[in-house]
């Protein structure tokens, strides 16, 4: 049995003087190997990742493996605890309006006077060093740069957005792999993967993969892989090729405001199959069911939002994960204001038709919508792959 340790960190002082805490759990083996950082519920209503974390913790406690894993369930207690009736207002900071998953830093692009170092100077000083030493030293630079940036940004007081997300980045800085577990509104399972990871992402066997550019858009996966992308580019500019081994993904595990332990066990199985290919899991895992092997890959530019063409009450004809042919009904809108007498009764319901062949990834969690609201996210031009 492997040892599990817990550390609690105060992340926010409340008006009462009490503190919100983030609990982190670390499981270490007695063998060298990769370090993995797994977090869930940065958006407070996105709960399913915690079920996956529970089953992953159970596995790593009881099975031999190489390396270490840090788990951060319920990584944003402010978001999780912000309730409006039974609804969790967990996607945006209720005070500032910021999307909680758009507050991270591409730290190595900050001015040197803010972070105390630079990639350019690091590469110059490491030009002839062996790659394992470069990796160790660069992780140290990342941690120190994040600490220095925190000092710089808090000179005039703490910003709760930056405090939380710099803290999560500092926790993840020693990692070789980062998995950020999310959900959509009403959603299928899918994964965001940087294009440089197009081979390794196959090991998750997720039904949909959105291939994103090797660029920064303020999310956790990008905040953790971009420093390594910058490092790779800077070495290449100096005439040396170094491997781009670091990996980070955002995993979308179904729909918000729900948590299912049975589904969480299946999610954990997919993650374990990926981690086994990365050298953590020593034992042979049971193969995934055949129907869970087909993957559909799409570029981010072909991930589209469809907006409500009118206001009303929506009947969704298709579920997340379904294929829809051009011209098929995606949804129907019920609007009683369209009825003036018995001759106009049939106008109360109007269909919304698919403009192109597509797969549904998400749809709005509510059946009550205004014109112009985000109603569906769909993917077009899909490539089907059987690993």
Buried (B, 14 or more C-beta within 10 A) or exposed (E): EBEBEEEEEEBBEEEEEEEBBBBBBBBBBEEEBBBBBBBBBBBBBBBBBBBBBBBBBEBBEEBEBBBBBBBBBBBBBBBBBBEEEEEBBBBBBEEEEBBBBEBBBBBBEBEBEEBBBBBBEBBEEBEEEEEEEBBEBBBEBBBBBBBBBBEBBEEEEEBBBBBBBBBBBBBBBBBBBBBBBBBBBBBBBBBBBBEBBEEBBBBBBBBBBBBBEBEBBBBBBBBBBBBBBBBBBBBEEEEBEBEBBBBBBBBBBBBBBBBBEEBBBBBBBBBBBBBBEBEBBEEEEEEBEEEBBEBBBBBBEBBBEBEBBBBBBBEBBBEBBBEBEEEBBBBBBEBEEBEEEEEEEEEBBBEBEBEEBBBBBBBBBEEEBEEEEBBBBBBBEBEEEEE
